[in-house]
Amino acid sequence: MMLVLMGTVILIILIASVNIANLLLARASSRQQEIALRLTLGASRLRMVRQLLTETMMLSLMGGLAGIATAAFASVPCFDFCRTESPGSAKSA
């Protein structure tokens, strides 16, 4: 039962990671004209890289904090679920 739960969690994390990567790709392609304009107006490539890196790091930090908060609230019910005995493993007195 625990392996099924772990497999499900890994699958959900994989789907979420792919979704986030897809969103970052879509955002970058939609900002292509903005980046080209900034470079044309004289922004250095280093400055553009720093800006994009800062934005991505802030999004990652907020996502990480949201994940930690979710894990903190969800850990208690998960531990309670894992501690319960299945009907087949009841101890006889």
Secondary structure in CASP SS format (residue, H / E / C, confidence):
PFRMAT SS
TARGET T0000
AUTHOR 0000-0000-0000
METHOD secondary structure of the structure
MODEL  1
M C 1.00
M H 1.00
L H 1.00
V H 1.00
L H 1.00
M H 1.00
G H 1.00
T H 1.00
V H 1.00
I H 1.00
L H 1.00
I H 1.00
I H 1.00
L H 1.00
I H 1.00
A H 1.00
S H 1.00
V H 1.00
N H 1.00
I H 1.00
A H 1.00
N H 1.00
L H 1.00
L H 1.00
L H 1.00
A H 1.00
R H 1.00
A H 1.00
S H 1.00
S H 1.00
R C 1.00
Q H 1.00
Q H 1.00
E H 1.00
I H 1.00
A H 1.00
L H 1.00
R H 1.00
L H 1.00
T H 1.00
L C 1.00
G C 1.00
A C 1.00
S C 1.00
R H 1.00
L H 1.00
R H 1.00
M H 1.00
V H 1.00
R H 1.00
Q H 1.00
L H 1.00
L H 1.00
T H 1.00
E H 1.00
T H 1.00
M H 1.00
M H 1.00
L H 1.00
S H 1.00
L H 1.00
M H 1.00
G H 1.00
G H 1.00
L H 1.00
A H 1.00
G H 1.00
I H 1.00
A H 1.00
T H 1.00
A H 1.00
A H 1.00
F H 1.00
A H 1.00
S H 1.00
V H 1.00
P H 1.00
C H 1.00
F H 1.00
D H 1.00
F H 1.00
C H 1.00
R H 1.00
T C 1.00
E C 1.00
S C 1.00
P H 1.00
G H 1.00
S H 1.00
A C 1.00
K C 1.00
S C 1.00
A C 1.00
END
